[in-house]
């Protein structure tokens, strides 16, 4: 079935299905949005609060405002080496660095911009290796497994731990990465098998980097919390509890700016949870900034998306409806009988585009 509609019914009007304290805006120009971004950046830099929470839906420019913030800081004389910018994926990190480089902002190439795993890798290499404080299973070679090597490891662990399937083994690896305390005897046995496998193969796994960094920081007199004036985190909702704890330790004496959207939580399988955003205020009252003007999709698509998002079951989580910045948009609702038909149908449509 295909359904197209240029003007949705009132039931799809986000203004009728949501309530939010932010002022609803009419369509605005790029120049007006730039001015809005500049006001937000000024509030972040000049404001007295050291914790900033930027709530932003898809296509509203949360990554763009963080890049603009960095350009503003560097233009104002901020030492680039004292800015830490954390992104969630390697692709996002590469895009972040490329955008800053193309902006021709002096000093942008000297800021510390990386994924959290990459930052931990560098930190452990410079600190824990020299101190000899790495725990069992974390190798001094610091060779981290590639994807195909991880698959071999999972297959071996599956044989060593018959109680768990391969998918359950992967889930346990993510649980260990989140630094969640293991109480089940079988899970503890799996953790030991994982460490023994890595020790035998003289390798490390990405899942160890954040917990190992936390362990080192808690057992040493590291001055990591004095290294940066600004700690900036994108896609904050996708950090698990260990990642959030590490960010708090690093930014103890810094201005912490995080950007995220609870409706875009896609790493739940890695134990990222909504309580990261919901409990952000527990470390100190934050300045909240809302971005809700969507430049990625047109009005009809945004309205239907808002209607679906409004039905999400999220305890206590404020829903931030998007405002479309362009009229129009055609919606196709298509159903396939099998997964194979769906994959072929989507492929045909992508080629058509």
C-alpha positions in Angstrom: 0.0 0.0 0.0 1.3 3.5 -0.9 -0.1 6.6 0.7 0.8 10.1 -0.4 -0.4 13.3 0.9 0.7 16.9 0.4 -1.4 18.5 3.2 -1.9 16.3 6.4 -5.0 16.4 8.5 -5.1 18.3 11.7 -4.4 15.2 13.6 -0.8 15.3 12.3 -0.2 18.9 13.4 2.5 18.8 16.0 1.2 22.0 17.6 -2.0 20.2 18.4 -0.4 17.0 19.8 2.5 18.5 21.8 3.1 21.1 24.5 6.4 22.7 25.1 7.7 25.8 26.8 9.7 26.8 23.8 8.1 29.4 21.6 6.7 28.0 18.3 8.2 29.8 15.3 7.0 30.4 11.8 9.3 29.5 8.9 12.6 31.5 9.1 15.5 32.1 6.8 19.1 30.7 7.1 20.3 34.2 8.2 17.7 34.2 11.0 18.8 30.7 12.1 22.5 31.9 12.1 21.5 34.8 14.3 19.8 32.4 16.7 22.9 30.1 16.8 25.1 33.2 17.5 22.8 34.1 20.5 23.1 30.5 21.8 26.9 30.5 21.4 27.1 33.8 23.2 25.0 32.5 26.1 27.3 29.4 26.4 30.5 31.4 26.4 29.4 34.4 28.5 27.0 32.5 30.8 28.0 31.7 34.4 26.8 28.1 34.4 29.4 25.5 33.8 27.0 22.8 32.5 25.1 23.3 29.2 22.5 20.9 27.9 21.6 21.4 24.2 18.4 19.4 23.4 18.1 19.1 19.6 16.1 17.0 17.3 17.3 15.5 13.9 18.3 18.1 11.4 18.2 21.1 13.8 21.9 21.7 13.7 23.3 20.5 17.0 26.6 19.5 15.5 26.7 22.8 13.6 26.3 24.8 16.7 29.1 22.9 18.5 31.4 23.7 15.6 30.4 27.3 15.6 31.0 27.4 19.4 34.6 26.1 18.8 35.2 28.7 16.1 33.9 31.4 18.5 36.2 30.2 21.3 39.3 30.1 19.1 38.5 33.5 17.6 38.3 34.9 21.2 41.8 33.7 22.0 40.9 30.4 23.7 43.9 28.0 23.7 43.0 25.2 21.3 44.9 22.5 23.3 42.5 23.2 26.2 39.4 22.3 24.2 38.2 18.6 24.1 35.6 17.8 21.5 34.1 14.3 21.9 32.1 12.7 19.1 30.5 9.2 19.2 31.7 7.6 15.9 34.8 7.8 13.8 32.8 9.1 10.8 31.4 11.9 12.9 34.9 12.7 14.3 36.4 12.8 10.7 33.5 15.1 9.6 34.0 17.3 12.7 37.7 17.8 12.0 37.2 18.3 8.3 34.6 21.1 8.9 36.9 22.9 11.3 39.8 22.6 9.0 37.8 24.0 6.0 36.7 26.9 8.2 40.3 28.2 8.1 40.0 29.0 11.8 43.6 29.4 13.3 44.3 26.8 15.9 41.4 24.5 14.9 43.9 21.7 14.0 45.3 21.7 17.5 42.1 21.1 19.5 41.7 17.6 21.0 38.9 16.1 18.9 38.3 12.4 19.0 35.9 9.6 19.9 35.8 8.7 23.5 37.5 5.3 22.7 40.3 7.1 20.8 40.8 9.5 23.7 41.0 6.6 26.2 43.4 4.7 23.9 45.8 7.7 23.8 45.4 8.4 27.6 46.2 4.8 28.5 49.2 4.7 26.1 50.7 7.8 27.7 49.8 7.1 31.3 48.8 3.6 32.3 51.4 1.8 30.2 54.2 3.8 31.7 52.9 3.3 35.2 52.4 -0.4 34.6 48.9 -0.3 36.0 46.9 -2.1 33.3 44.6 -4.8 34.6 44.6 -8.4 33.4 43.6 -8.8 29.8 44.6 -5.3 28.8 47.7 -5.7 26.9 50.7 -3.4 26.9 50.9 -3.7 23.1 47.5 -1.8 23.0 46.6 -3.6 19.7 42.9 -3.4 19.5 41.0 -6.0 17.7 39.6 -5.3 14.2 36.0 -6.3 13.4 36.9 -9.6 11.8 39.2 -10.5 14.7 36.3 -9.7 17.1 34.1 -12.2 15.3 36.8 -14.9 15.8 37.0 -14.0 19.5 33.2 -14.2 19.9 33.2 -17.6 18.2 35.9 -18.9 20.6 34.1 -17.4 23.7 30.9 -19.1 22.5 32.6 -22.5 22.6 34.2 -21.8 26.0 30.9 -20.6 27.5 28.2 -22.9 26.1 25.5 -21.3 28.3 25.6 -18.2 26.1 24.8 -17.9 22.4 26.9 -15.7 20.1 24.5 -12.8 20.4 24.5 -13.2 24.1 28.3 -13.2 24.1 28.3 -9.9 22.2 25.7 -8.4 24.6 27.9 -9.4 27.6 30.9 -7.7 25.9 28.8 -4.5 25.7 27.7 -4.9 29.3 31.4 -5.1 30.4 32.1 -2.0 28.3 29.5 -0.1 30.3 31.4 -1.1 33.4 28.2 -2.7 34.9 28.9 -4.8 37.9 28.6 -8.5 37.1 26.8 -10.6 39.8 25.9 -13.7 37.9 28.5 -16.5 38.2 28.2 -17.4 34.5 28.7 -13.8 33.5 31.8 -13.5 35.8 33.1 -16.7 34.2 32.6 -15.2 30.8 34.5 -12.0 31.8 37.4 -14.2 32.9 37.4 -16.1 29.6 37.4 -12.8 27.8 40.4 -11.5 29.7 42.3 -14.9 29.2 41.6 -14.9 25.5 42.9 -11.3 25.1 46.0 -12.1 27.2 46.7 -15.2 25.1 46.4 -13.3 21.8 48.3 -10.2 23.2 45.4 -8.0 22.1 42.9 -5.6 23.6 39.3 -4.9 22.8 37.5 -1.5 22.5 35.2 -2.6 25.2 38.1 -2.3 27.7 39.2 1.2 27.0 36.7 3.3 28.9 36.4 1.0 32.0 40.2 0.7 32.1 40.6 4.5 31.9 38.1 4.9 34.7 40.0 2.4 36.8 43.3 4.1 36.3 41.9 7.5 37.1 40.2 6.2 40.3 43.4 4.6 41.5 45.9 7.3 40.7 46.4 11.0 41.3 45.8 12.0 37.7 45.3 15.7 36.9 43.1 14.9 33.9 40.4 17.2 35.3 42.7 20.2 34.9 43.6 19.6 31.2 40.7 21.4 29.6 38.7 24.6 29.9 35.9 23.3 27.7 34.7 19.7 27.2 32.2 19.4 24.3 30.2 16.2 23.7 28.0 15.4 20.7 25.3 12.7 20.7 25.4 12.5 24.5 22.4 10.3 24.6 24.4 7.4 23.2 27.0 7.3 26.0 26.6 4.4 28.5 27.1 4.9 32.2 30.8 4.4 32.0 31.2 6.9 29.3 29.2 9.5 31.1 31.2 9.0 34.3 34.4 9.5 32.4 33.1 12.7 30.9 32.2 14.0 34.4 35.7 13.2 35.7 37.4 14.9 32.7 35.2 18.0 33.0 35.3 18.4 36.8 36.9 21.8 36.4 35.8 22.6 32.9 32.7 24.1 31.2 30.8 21.0 30.0 28.6 21.4 26.9 26.7 18.3 25.8 24.3 18.0 22.9 21.8 15.2 22.5 18.2 14.0 21.8 16.5 11.3 23.7 14.4 10.4 20.7 17.5 9.4 18.8 18.8 6.9 21.3 20.1 4.1 19.0 22.8 2.5 21.1 20.6 0.9 23.8 22.2 -2.5 22.9 25.4 -1.0 24.3 23.6 -0.1 27.5 23.1 3.6 26.7 20.0 4.8 28.6 17.8 7.8 28.7 18.7 8.5 32.3 21.9 10.1 31.0 20.0 13.1 29.8 17.3 12.9 32.4 19.8 12.9 35.3 22.2 15.4 33.8 21.1 18.0 36.3 22.1 15.8 39.3 25.8 16.9 38.8 24.7 20.6 38.8 21.9 22.7 37.4 22.5 23.1 33.7 21.6 25.9 31.2 19.2 24.3 28.8 19.1 25.3 25.1 16.5 23.9 22.7 16.9 23.6 19.0 13.7 22.7 17.2 13.9 24.1 13.7 14.3 21.2 11.3 16.2 21.9 8.1 16.5 18.3 7.0 12.8 17.5 6.2 9.8 19.4 4.9 6.6 20.1 6.8 4.5 17.0 6.1 7.3 14.6 7.0 8.1 16.5 10.2 4.5 16.6 11.3 4.0 12.8 10.9 7.4 12.2 12.6 6.2 14.3 15.6 3.0 12.4 15.8 4.8 9.1 15.9 7.4 10.3 18.4 4.7 11.6 20.7 3.6 8.0 21.2 7.0 6.9 22.5 6.8 5.6 26.1 9.4 7.5 27.9 9.1 8.0 31.6 9.4 11.7 32.5 11.2 12.6 29.3 10.1 15.9 27.7 9.3 15.5 24.0 10.7 18.2 21.9 8.5 18.6 18.7 10.2 19.8 15.6 9.3 22.9 13.6 9.7 22.4 9.8 11.6 25.1 8.0 10.2 24.2 4.5 6.7 23.6 3.3 5.6 20.5 1.3 7.0 17.0 1.4 5.5 13.7 0.1 5.0 10.7 2.3 4.9 7.1 1.1 3.6 4.4 3.5 4.6 1.1 2.0 4.2 -2.5 3.3 6.0 -5.6 2.1 5.1 -9.2 2.9 8.7 -10.4 3.5 12.0 -8.9 4.6 13.6 -9.9 1.2 10.9 -7.9 -0.7 11.5 -5.0 1.6 15.3 -4.9 1.0 14.8 -5.1 -2.7 12.1 -2.5 -2.7 14.2 0.0 -0.7 17.1 -0.7 -3.0 15.0 0.1 -6.1 13.8 3.3 -4.5 17.3 4.4 -3.5 18.5 3.8 -7.1 15.5 5.8 -8.3 16.6 8.8 -6.2 
